């Protein structure tokens, strides 16, 4: 089973990398770009076939390593 994890900064947390991306896009001729927030996308292959068990294990992975839950949110998507 494949899984996709999206990790993003929580609202209110400063995102200097997102700001840098936004400024660079503006300077490169994309003035329509406003606020930019950047995050992480992680794709995993799991041996688990039970969706509930896979989601529980992924949640544990996110809390222990993949996301800093103090400043980041995460979402889990199971794919097949």
Biopython code that builds the backbone (N, CA, C, O; Angstrom):
import numpy as np
from Bio.PDB.StructureBuilder import StructureBuilder

atoms = [
    (1, "UNK", "N", (0.851, -1.175, 0.000)),
    (1, "UNK", "CA", (0.000, 0.000, 0.000)),
    (1, "UNK", "C", (0.894, 1.234, 0.000)),
    (1, "UNK", "O", (1.886, 1.295, 0.727)),
    (2, "UNK", "N", (0.540, 2.203, -0.810)),
    (2, "UNK", "CA", (1.280, 3.461, -0.844)),
    (2, "UNK", "C", (0.560, 4.490, 0.016)),
    (2, "UNK", "O", (-0.660, 4.459, 0.181)),
    (3, "UNK", "N", (1.350, 5.389, 0.551)),
    (3, "UNK", "CA", (0.790, 6.475, 1.350)),
    (3, "UNK", "C", (1.501, 7.768, 0.981)),
    (3, "UNK", "O", (2.678, 7.773, 0.622)),
    (4, "UNK", "N", (0.763, 8.849, 1.079)),
    (4, "UNK", "CA", (1.311, 10.180, 0.855)),
    (4, "UNK", "C", (1.058, 11.001, 2.111)),
    (4, "UNK", "O", (-0.053, 11.033, 2.640)),
    (5, "UNK", "N", (2.093, 11.652, 2.569)),
    (5, "UNK", "CA", (1.990, 12.499, 3.750)),
    (5, "UNK", "C", (2.352, 13.923, 3.335)),
    (5, "UNK", "O", (3.404, 14.167, 2.744)),
    (6, "UNK", "N", (1.469, 14.841, 3.653)),
    (6, "UNK", "CA", (1.699, 16.262, 3.384)),
    (6, "UNK", "C", (1.909, 16.946, 4.736)),
    (6, "UNK", "O", (1.071, 16.843, 5.632)),
    (7, "UNK", "N", (3.023, 17.637, 4.870)),
    (7, "UNK", "CA", (3.351, 18.339, 6.108)),
    (7, "UNK", "C", (3.422, 19.829, 5.795)),
    (7, "UNK", "O", (4.150, 20.247, 4.894)),
    (8, "UNK", "N", (2.665, 20.625, 6.539)),
    (8, "UNK", "CA", (2.646, 22.072, 6.330)),
    (8, "UNK", "C", (2.767, 22.788, 7.670)),
    (8, "UNK", "O", (2.416, 22.245, 8.718)),
    (9, "UNK", "N", (3.267, 24.012, 7.615)),
    (9, "UNK", "CA", (3.354, 24.809, 8.828)),
    (9, "UNK", "C", (1.959, 25.212, 9.288)),
    (9, "UNK", "O", (1.077, 25.473, 8.470)),
    (10, "UNK", "N", (1.770, 25.258, 10.591)),
    (10, "UNK", "CA", (0.493, 25.696, 11.147)),
    (10, "UNK", "C", (0.299, 27.180, 10.851)),
    (10, "UNK", "O", (1.264, 27.922, 10.663)),
    (11, "UNK", "N", (-0.970, 27.600, 10.814)),
    (11, "UNK", "CA", (-1.271, 29.023, 10.629)),
    (11, "UNK", "C", (-0.635, 29.810, 11.758)),
    (11, "UNK", "O", (-0.662, 29.387, 12.913)),
    (12, "UNK", "N", (-0.073, 30.941, 11.427)),
    (12, "UNK", "CA", (0.552, 31.794, 12.426)),
    (12, "UNK", "C", (2.036, 31.541, 12.608)),
    (12, "UNK", "O", (2.727, 32.344, 13.235)),
    (13, "UNK", "N", (2.542, 30.430, 12.068)),
    (13, "UNK", "CA", (3.978, 30.144, 12.153)),
    (13, "UNK", "C", (4.654, 30.820, 10.967)),
    (13, "UNK", "O", (4.237, 30.647, 9.822)),
    (14, "UNK", "N", (5.697, 31.588, 11.250)),
    (14, "UNK", "CA", (6.416, 32.273, 10.180)),
    (14, "UNK", "C", (7.037, 31.266, 9.224)),
    (14, "UNK", "O", (7.522, 30.213, 9.637)),
    (15, "UNK", "N", (7.015, 31.607, 7.937)),
    (15, "UNK", "CA", (7.546, 30.728, 6.900)),
    (15, "UNK", "C", (8.537, 31.507, 6.038)),
    (15, "UNK", "O", (8.181, 31.968, 4.954)),
    (16, "UNK", "N", (9.779, 31.659, 6.510)),
    (16, "UNK", "CA", (10.746, 32.440, 5.739)),
    (16, "UNK", "C", (11.060, 31.835, 4.378)),
    (16, "UNK", "O", (11.309, 32.570, 3.423)),
    (17, "UNK", "N", (11.052, 30.519, 4.272)),
    (17, "UNK", "CA", (11.311, 29.896, 2.971)),
    (17, "UNK", "C", (10.168, 30.182, 2.002)),
    (17, "UNK", "O", (10.405, 30.438, 0.822)),
    (18, "UNK", "N", (8.943, 30.140, 2.488)),
    (18, "UNK", "CA", (7.797, 30.489, 1.649)),
    (18, "UNK", "C", (7.868, 31.926, 1.173)),
    (18, "UNK", "O", (7.574, 32.223, 0.015)),
    (19, "UNK", "N", (8.266, 32.830, 2.085)),
    (19, "UNK", "CA", (8.420, 34.242, 1.702)),
    (19, "UNK", "C", (9.482, 34.404, 0.636)),
    (19, "UNK", "O", (9.291, 35.162, -0.315)),
    (20, "UNK", "N", (10.612, 33.700, 0.778)),
    (20, "UNK", "CA", (11.694, 33.778, -0.207)),
    (20, "UNK", "C", (11.223, 33.273, -1.568)),
    (20, "UNK", "O", (11.559, 33.856, -2.598)),
    (21, "UNK", "N", (10.450, 32.195, -1.572)),
    (21, "UNK", "CA", (9.913, 31.658, -2.826)),
    (21, "UNK", "C", (8.985, 32.679, -3.472)),
    (21, "UNK", "O", (9.069, 32.925, -4.675)),
    (22, "UNK", "N", (8.100, 33.274, -2.674)),
    (22, "UNK", "CA", (7.178, 34.285, -3.190)),
    (22, "UNK", "C", (7.899, 35.482, -3.776)),
    (22, "UNK", "O", (7.558, 35.941, -4.866)),
    (23, "UNK", "N", (8.898, 35.995, -3.061)),
    (23, "UNK", "CA", (9.670, 37.144, -3.559)),
    (23, "UNK", "C", (10.391, 36.785, -4.859)),
    (23, "UNK", "O", (10.406, 37.579, -5.800)),
    (24, "UNK", "N", (10.983, 35.602, -4.912)),
    (24, "UNK", "CA", (11.696, 35.181, -6.126)),
    (24, "UNK", "C", (10.750, 35.061, -7.310)),
    (24, "UNK", "O", (11.090, 35.477, -8.417)),
    (25, "UNK", "N", (9.577, 34.501, -7.094)),
    (25, "UNK", "CA", (8.602, 34.382, -8.181)),
    (25, "UNK", "C", (8.181, 35.763, -8.676)),
    (25, "UNK", "O", (8.058, 35.985, -9.880)),
    (26, "UNK", "N", (7.961, 36.687, -7.743)),
    (26, "UNK", "CA", (7.607, 38.060, -8.140)),
    (26, "UNK", "C", (8.707, 38.681, -8.992)),
    (26, "UNK", "O", (8.423, 39.302, -10.016)),
    (27, "UNK", "N", (9.960, 38.517, -8.573)),
    (27, "UNK", "CA", (11.090, 39.086, -9.312)),
    (27, "UNK", "C", (11.288, 38.419, -10.668)),
    (27, "UNK", "O", (11.828, 39.031, -11.590)),
    (28, "UNK", "N", (10.855, 37.175, -10.792)),
    (28, "UNK", "CA", (10.990, 36.458, -12.065)),
    (28, "UNK", "C", (9.838, 36.744, -13.029)),
    (28, "UNK", "O", (9.752, 36.133, -14.095)),
    (29, "UNK", "N", (8.959, 37.664, -12.660)),
    (29, "UNK", "CA", (7.898, 38.066, -13.575)),
    (29, "UNK", "C", (6.556, 37.416, -13.306)),
    (29, "UNK", "O", (5.725, 37.312, -14.208)),
    (30, "UNK", "N", (6.335, 36.978, -12.082)),
    (30, "UNK", "CA", (5.047, 36.386, -11.709)),
    (30, "UNK", "C", (4.403, 37.230, -10.607)),
    (30, "UNK", "O", (4.317, 36.799, -9.458)),
    (31, "UNK", "N", (3.948, 38.445, -10.970)),
    (31, "UNK", "CA", (3.405, 39.365, -9.960)),
    (31, "UNK", "C", (2.083, 38.897, -9.359)),
    (31, "UNK", "O", (1.662, 39.408, -8.321)),
    (32, "UNK", "N", (1.423, 37.932, -9.999)),
    (32, "UNK", "CA", (0.139, 37.455, -9.492)),
    (32, "UNK", "C", (0.284, 36.578, -8.247)),
    (32, "UNK", "O", (-0.705, 36.282, -7.577)),
    (33, "UNK", "N", (1.516, 36.162, -7.936)),
    (33, "UNK", "CA", (1.747, 35.311, -6.773)),
    (33, "UNK", "C", (1.709, 36.155, -5.513)),
    (33, "UNK", "O", (2.441, 37.137, -5.391)),
    (34, "UNK", "N", (0.856, 35.770, -4.578)),
    (34, "UNK", "CA", (0.761, 36.454, -3.289)),
    (34, "UNK", "C", (1.514, 35.671, -2.231)),
    (34, "UNK", "O", (2.688, 35.343, -2.404)),
    (35, "UNK", "N", (0.840, 35.377, -1.148)),
    (35, "UNK", "CA", (1.445, 34.656, -0.031)),
    (35, "UNK", "C", (1.791, 33.228, -0.453)),
    (35, "UNK", "O", (0.992, 32.558, -1.106)),
    (36, "UNK", "N", (2.975, 32.773, -0.079)),
    (36, "UNK", "CA", (3.430, 31.416, -0.390)),
    (36, "UNK", "C", (3.767, 30.715, 0.914)),
    (36, "UNK", "O", (4.469, 31.267, 1.762)),
    (37, "UNK", "N", (3.271, 29.508, 1.070)),
    (37, "UNK", "CA", (3.621, 28.649, 2.204)),
    (37, "UNK", "C", (4.220, 27.389, 1.616)),
    (37, "UNK", "O", (3.656, 26.810, 0.688)),
    (38, "UNK", "N", (5.346, 26.959, 2.137)),
    (38, "UNK", "CA", (5.976, 25.751, 1.625)),
    (38, "UNK", "C", (5.837, 24.643, 2.654)),
    (38, "UNK", "O", (5.634, 24.899, 3.841)),
    (39, "UNK", "N", (5.949, 23.414, 2.186)),
    (39, "UNK", "CA", (5.828, 22.270, 3.081)),
    (39, "UNK", "C", (6.621, 21.097, 2.549)),
    (39, "UNK", "O", (7.516, 21.252, 1.718)),
    (40, "UNK", "N", (6.276, 19.921, 3.042)),
    (40, "UNK", "CA", (6.953, 18.696, 2.628)),
    (40, "UNK", "C", (5.929, 17.702, 2.102)),
    (40, "UNK", "O", (4.791, 17.652, 2.570)),
    (41, "UNK", "N", (6.348, 16.922, 1.129)),
    (41, "UNK", "CA", (5.539, 15.838, 0.576)),
    (41, "UNK", "C", (6.376, 14.573, 0.695)),
    (41, "UNK", "O", (7.494, 14.516, 0.184)),
    (42, "UNK", "N", (5.844, 13.567, 1.361)),
    (42, "UNK", "CA", (6.576, 12.326, 1.586)),
    (42, "UNK", "C", (5.721, 11.172, 1.073)),
    (42, "UNK", "O", (4.555, 11.045, 1.445)),
    (43, "UNK", "N", (6.295, 10.342, 0.227)),
    (43, "UNK", "CA", (5.591, 9.173, -0.298)),
    (43, "UNK", "C", (6.245, 7.928, 0.284)),
    (43, "UNK", "O", (7.466, 7.781, 0.244)),
    (44, "UNK", "N", (5.424, 7.034, 0.825)),
    (44, "UNK", "CA", (5.933, 5.826, 1.465)),
    (44, "UNK", "C", (5.259, 4.592, 0.882)),
    (44, "UNK", "O", (4.093, 4.644, 0.491)),
    (45, "UNK", "N", (5.972, 3.512, 0.825)),
    (45, "UNK", "CA", (5.438, 2.199, 0.449)),
    (45, "UNK", "C", (5.374, 1.388, 1.732)),
    (45, "UNK", "O", (6.384, 1.213, 2.414)),
    (46, "UNK", "N", (4.179, 0.889, 2.060)),
    (46, "UNK", "CA", (3.977, 0.122, 3.289)),
    (46, "UNK", "C", (3.630, -1.327, 2.970)),
    (46, "UNK", "O", (2.944, -1.608, 1.987)),
    (47, "UNK", "N", (4.109, -2.243, 3.806)),
    (47, "UNK", "CA", (3.773, -3.660, 3.650)),
    (47, "UNK", "C", (2.371, -3.946, 4.186)),
    (47, "UNK", "O", (1.772, -4.963, 3.837)),
    (48, "UNK", "N", (1.853, -3.072, 5.017)),
    (48, "UNK", "CA", (0.537, -3.253, 5.637)),
    (48, "UNK", "C", (-0.576, -3.188, 4.590)),
    (48, "UNK", "O", (-0.563, -2.315, 3.723)),
    (49, "UNK", "N", (-1.531, -4.106, 4.670)),
    (49, "UNK", "CA", (-2.658, -4.115, 3.727)),
    (49, "UNK", "C", (-3.956, -3.616, 4.355)),
    (49, "UNK", "O", (-4.890, -3.266, 3.633)),
    (50, "UNK", "N", (-4.031, -3.576, 5.669)),
    (50, "UNK", "CA", (-5.218, -3.089, 6.365)),
    (50, "UNK", "C", (-5.132, -1.567, 6.480)),
    (50, "UNK", "O", (-4.200, -1.033, 7.082)),
    (51, "UNK", "N", (-6.109, -0.880, 5.900)),
    (51, "UNK", "CA", (-6.067, 0.584, 5.834)),
    (51, "UNK", "C", (-6.053, 1.231, 7.217)),
    (51, "UNK", "O", (-5.318, 2.194, 7.437)),
    (52, "UNK", "N", (-6.850, 0.720, 8.146)),
    (52, "UNK", "CA", (-6.900, 1.308, 9.483)),
    (52, "UNK", "C", (-5.561, 1.157, 10.197)),
    (52, "UNK", "O", (-5.092, 2.087, 10.852)),
    (53, "UNK", "N", (-4.954, -0.010, 10.068)),
    (53, "UNK", "CA", (-3.651, -0.238, 10.695)),
    (53, "UNK", "C", (-2.578, 0.633, 10.042)),
    (53, "UNK", "O", (-1.719, 1.190, 10.726)),
    (54, "UNK", "N", (-2.635, 0.744, 8.723)),
    (54, "UNK", "CA", (-1.666, 1.573, 8.003)),
    (54, "UNK", "C", (-1.785, 3.026, 8.441)),
    (54, "UNK", "O", (-0.778, 3.691, 8.684)),
    (55, "UNK", "N", (-3.016, 3.517, 8.541)),
    (55, "UNK", "CA", (-3.224, 4.911, 8.951)),
    (55, "UNK", "C", (-2.706, 5.136, 10.371)),
    (55, "UNK", "O", (-2.100, 6.170, 10.654)),
    (56, "UNK", "N", (-2.941, 4.183, 11.254)),
    (56, "UNK", "CA", (-2.455, 4.311, 12.635)),
    (56, "UNK", "C", (-0.924, 4.345, 12.677)),
    (56, "UNK", "O", (-0.339, 5.145, 13.407)),
    (57, "UNK", "N", (-0.290, 3.491, 11.907)),
    (57, "UNK", "CA", (1.173, 3.459, 11.872)),
    (57, "UNK", "C", (1.733, 4.752, 11.269)),
    (57, "UNK", "O", (2.731, 5.286, 11.753)),
    (58, "UNK", "N", (1.087, 5.248, 10.215)),
    (58, "UNK", "CA", (1.521, 6.502, 9.600)),
    (58, "UNK", "C", (1.366, 7.667, 10.565)),
    (58, "UNK", "O", (2.225, 8.546, 10.631)),
    (59, "UNK", "N", (0.278, 7.671, 11.307)),
    (59, "UNK", "CA", (0.066, 8.715, 12.300)),
    (59, "UNK", "C", (1.200, 8.687, 13.325)),
    (59, "UNK", "O", (1.718, 9.733, 13.717)),
    (60, "UNK", "N", (1.575, 7.497, 13.748)),
    (60, "UNK", "CA", (2.678, 7.347, 14.697)),
    (60, "UNK", "C", (4.002, 7.837, 14.091)),
    (60, "UNK", "O", (4.787, 8.506, 14.763)),
    (61, "UNK", "N", (4.240, 7.501, 12.823)),
    (61, "UNK", "CA", (5.454, 7.959, 12.131)),
    (61, "UNK", "C", (5.509, 9.481, 12.072)),
    (61, "UNK", "O", (6.557, 10.088, 12.292)),
    (62, "UNK", "N", (4.364, 10.084, 11.771)),
    (62, "UNK", "CA", (4.309, 11.550, 11.679)),
    (62, "UNK", "C", (4.594, 12.187, 13.031)),
    (62, "UNK", "O", (5.362, 13.145, 13.116)),
    (63, "UNK", "N", (3.981, 11.661, 14.087)),
    (63, "UNK", "CA", (4.176, 12.241, 15.414)),
    (63, "UNK", "C", (5.602, 12.052, 15.920)),
    (63, "UNK", "O", (6.109, 12.891, 16.665)),
    (64, "UNK", "N", (6.258, 10.953, 15.521)),
    (64, "UNK", "CA", (7.598, 10.659, 16.029)),
    (64, "UNK", "C", (8.726, 11.244, 15.176)),
    (64, "UNK", "O", (9.792, 11.560, 15.706)),
    (65, "UNK", "N", (8.511, 11.394, 13.855)),
    (65, "UNK", "CA", (9.616, 11.817, 13.001)),
    (65, "UNK", "C", (9.244, 12.764, 11.866)),
    (65, "UNK", "O", (9.912, 13.777, 11.660)),
    (66, "UNK", "N", (8.203, 12.448, 11.142)),
    (66, "UNK", "CA", (7.958, 13.150, 9.882)),
    (66, "UNK", "C", (7.479, 14.592, 10.050)),
    (66, "UNK", "O", (7.710, 15.423, 9.171)),
    (67, "UNK", "N", (6.821, 14.898, 11.156)),
    (67, "UNK", "CA", (6.306, 16.256, 11.373)),
    (67, "UNK", "C", (6.659, 16.721, 12.779)),
    (67, "UNK", "O", (6.667, 15.936, 13.726)),
    (68, "UNK", "N", (6.947, 17.994, 12.893)),
    (68, "UNK", "CA", (7.126, 18.619, 14.198)),
    (68, "UNK", "C", (5.753, 19.153, 14.587)),
    (68, "UNK", "O", (5.363, 20.241, 14.163)),
    (69, "UNK", "N", (5.025, 18.393, 15.388)),
    (69, "UNK", "CA", (3.616, 18.718, 15.657)),
    (69, "UNK", "C", (3.426, 20.000, 16.465)),
    (69, "UNK", "O", (2.297, 20.465, 16.621)),
    (70, "UNK", "N", (4.502, 20.571, 16.975)),
    (70, "UNK", "CA", (4.398, 21.854, 17.668)),
    (70, "UNK", "C", (4.100, 22.963, 16.652)),
    (70, "UNK", "O", (3.313, 23.870, 16.925)),
    (71, "UNK", "N", (4.737, 22.880, 15.480)),
    (71, "UNK", "CA", (4.586, 23.958, 14.491)),
    (71, "UNK", "C", (4.037, 23.479, 13.153)),
    (71, "UNK", "O", (3.798, 24.299, 12.267)),
    (72, "UNK", "N", (3.828, 22.164, 12.981)),
    (72, "UNK", "CA", (3.390, 21.643, 11.688)),
    (72, "UNK", "C", (2.128, 20.797, 11.819)),
    (72, "UNK", "O", (1.906, 20.120, 12.823)),
    (73, "UNK", "N", (1.315, 20.859, 10.777)),
    (73, "UNK", "CA", (0.167, 19.965, 10.603)),
    (73, "UNK", "C", (0.555, 18.923, 9.574)),
    (73, "UNK", "O", (1.476, 19.140, 8.787)),
    (74, "UNK", "N", (-0.134, 17.797, 9.572)),
    (74, "UNK", "CA", (0.105, 16.788, 8.547)),
    (74, "UNK", "C", (-1.212, 16.148, 8.149)),
    (74, "UNK", "O", (-2.166, 16.098, 8.925)),
    (75, "UNK", "N", (-1.236, 15.664, 6.924)),
    (75, "UNK", "CA", (-2.387, 14.902, 6.441)),
    (75, "UNK", "C", (-1.863, 13.636, 5.791)),
    (75, "UNK", "O", (-0.782, 13.617, 5.202)),
    (76, "UNK", "N", (-2.649, 12.585, 5.911)),
    (76, "UNK", "CA", (-2.262, 11.267, 5.403)),
    (76, "UNK", "C", (-3.264, 10.858, 4.322)),
    (76, "UNK", "O", (-4.477, 10.967, 4.497)),
    (77, "UNK", "N", (-2.721, 10.389, 3.209)),
    (77, "UNK", "CA", (-3.551, 9.900, 2.098)),
    (77, "UNK", "C", (-3.079, 8.495, 1.748)),
    (77, "UNK", "O", (-1.913, 8.290, 1.410)),
    (78, "UNK", "N", (-3.988, 7.534, 1.830)),
    (78, "UNK", "CA", (-3.662, 6.167, 1.433)),
    (78, "UNK", "C", (-4.014, 5.986, -0.039)),
    (78, "UNK", "O", (-5.083, 6.398, -0.488)),
    (79, "UNK", "N", (-3.106, 5.368, -0.780)),
    (79, "UNK", "CA", (-3.293, 5.189, -2.217)),
    (79, "UNK", "C", (-3.172, 3.713, -2.539)),
    (79, "UNK", "O", (-2.064, 3.185, -2.642)),
    (80, "UNK", "N", (-4.300, 3.045, -2.699)),
    (80, "UNK", "CA", (-4.301, 1.624, -3.071)),
    (80, "UNK", "C", (-3.800, 0.718, -2.082)),
    (80, "UNK", "O", (-3.766, -0.491, -2.312)),
]
sb = StructureBuilder()
sb.init_structure("model")
sb.init_model(0)
sb.init_chain("A")
sb.init_seg("    ")
for serial, (resi, resn, name, xyz) in enumerate(atoms, 1):
    if name == "N":
        sb.init_residue(resn, " ", resi, " ")
    sb.init_atom(name, np.array(xyz, "f"), 0.0, 1.0, " ", f" {name:<3s}", serial, name[0])
structure = sb.get_structure()
